[in-house]
């Protein structure tokens, strides 16, 4: 039985502003970054996708090129995927259901003044 081994990209040469050692880094070894974009109409950043980049500055530039090509964004966040902590799907019941018996936490019990705006 034949197995297909993953193809590793060739070393990247001549990155602008990169040192000789970082210019030779294999793209597949770059960390994964999660990209969040705030649109012109929105008040919050929304997750758009992921990309590999050598550092935060390069991740911002690549995210701008990939996820805001139509000038729809006004702000971009990039976060290393390794720093994100997430709940486990198997823990859903224990993690979320205790909130169902605390109805006082729902915003239906509060009146929001008009001057507050976007709530």
C-alpha positions as CSV (number, residue, x, y, z in Angstrom):
1,X,0.0,0.0,0.0
2,X,1.4,3.4,-1.0
3,X,1.2,6.3,1.4
4,X,1.4,9.8,0.4
5,X,3.7,12.0,2.5
6,X,2.8,15.6,2.9
7,X,4.7,18.0,0.7
8,X,6.7,20.6,2.6
9,X,7.0,24.0,1.1
10,X,10.4,25.2,-0.1
11,X,12.3,27.6,2.1
12,X,11.1,31.2,1.6
13,X,13.8,33.4,0.3
14,X,14.1,37.2,0.4
15,X,11.3,38.2,2.9
16,X,11.3,41.9,3.2
17,X,12.9,42.9,6.5
18,X,13.6,39.3,7.5
19,X,17.0,38.2,8.8
20,X,18.9,35.4,6.9
21,X,17.9,32.8,9.5
22,X,14.2,33.7,9.5
23,X,14.1,34.0,5.7
24,X,15.1,30.4,5.5
25,X,12.3,29.2,7.8
26,X,9.9,26.7,6.2
27,X,6.4,28.2,5.9
28,X,5.0,25.0,7.3
29,X,6.9,25.7,10.5
30,X,5.4,29.1,11.0
31,X,2.8,29.4,13.8
32,X,-0.9,29.4,13.1
33,X,-2.7,32.7,13.7
34,X,-6.5,33.3,14.1
35,X,-7.8,36.3,12.3
36,X,-10.6,38.6,13.5
37,X,-11.9,41.5,11.4
38,X,-14.2,44.3,12.4
39,X,-16.3,45.4,9.5
40,X,-17.4,49.0,8.7
41,X,-21.0,48.2,9.8
42,X,-20.1,46.1,12.9
43,X,-19.2,46.9,16.4
44,X,-17.4,43.6,17.1
45,X,-14.6,41.7,15.6
46,X,-15.6,38.4,13.9
47,X,-13.5,35.4,13.3
48,X,-12.6,35.2,9.6
49,X,-10.2,32.4,9.4
50,X,-6.6,31.3,10.1
51,X,-3.2,31.7,8.4
52,X,0.4,30.8,9.0
53,X,2.9,33.7,9.5
54,X,6.4,34.1,10.9
55,X,5.4,36.8,13.4
56,X,2.5,39.1,14.5
57,X,3.4,41.9,12.1
58,X,3.5,39.6,9.1
59,X,0.2,38.0,10.2
60,X,-1.4,41.4,10.3
61,X,-0.2,42.2,6.8
62,X,-1.2,38.8,5.4
63,X,-4.6,39.0,7.1
64,X,-5.2,42.4,5.5
65,X,-4.3,41.1,2.1
66,X,-6.4,37.9,2.5
67,X,-9.4,38.9,4.5
68,X,-10.0,42.6,3.7
69,X,-9.5,42.7,-0.1
70,X,-12.7,44.5,-0.7
71,X,-11.9,47.2,1.9
72,X,-14.7,45.9,4.2
73,X,-12.6,46.0,7.4
74,X,-11.6,48.8,9.7
75,X,-9.7,46.8,12.3
76,X,-7.9,43.5,12.3
77,X,-6.8,41.3,15.3
78,X,-4.4,38.4,14.9
79,X,-4.0,36.0,17.8
80,X,-1.6,33.0,18.0
81,X,-3.8,29.9,17.9
82,X,-1.7,28.3,20.6
83,X,-2.8,31.0,23.1
84,X,-6.5,30.4,22.7
85,X,-8.2,28.3,25.4
86,X,-11.5,26.7,24.5
87,X,-14.1,24.7,26.3
88,X,-14.5,21.0,25.3
89,X,-17.6,20.0,23.5
90,X,-18.1,17.1,25.9
91,X,-18.2,19.5,28.8
92,X,-21.2,21.4,27.3
93,X,-23.7,20.3,29.9
94,X,-21.6,21.0,32.9
95,X,-20.2,24.2,31.5
96,X,-23.4,25.9,30.1
97,X,-26.5,24.5,31.7
98,X,-26.0,25.8,35.3
99,X,-26.7,29.3,33.8
100,X,-30.2,28.2,32.7
101,X,-31.5,28.4,36.4
102,X,-30.2,32.0,36.9
103,X,-32.8,33.9,35.0
104,X,-31.9,37.1,36.7
105,X,-28.8,37.1,34.5
106,X,-30.9,37.6,31.3
107,X,-31.1,41.2,30.1
108,X,-34.9,41.1,30.1
109,X,-34.9,42.2,33.7
110,X,-33.1,45.5,33.0
111,X,-34.1,48.6,31.2
112,X,-31.3,50.1,29.1
113,X,-31.3,53.9,28.8
114,X,-31.6,55.3,25.3
115,X,-28.3,57.2,25.7
116,X,-26.4,53.9,26.1
117,X,-26.8,53.1,22.5
118,X,-25.5,49.8,21.0
119,X,-26.3,47.2,23.7
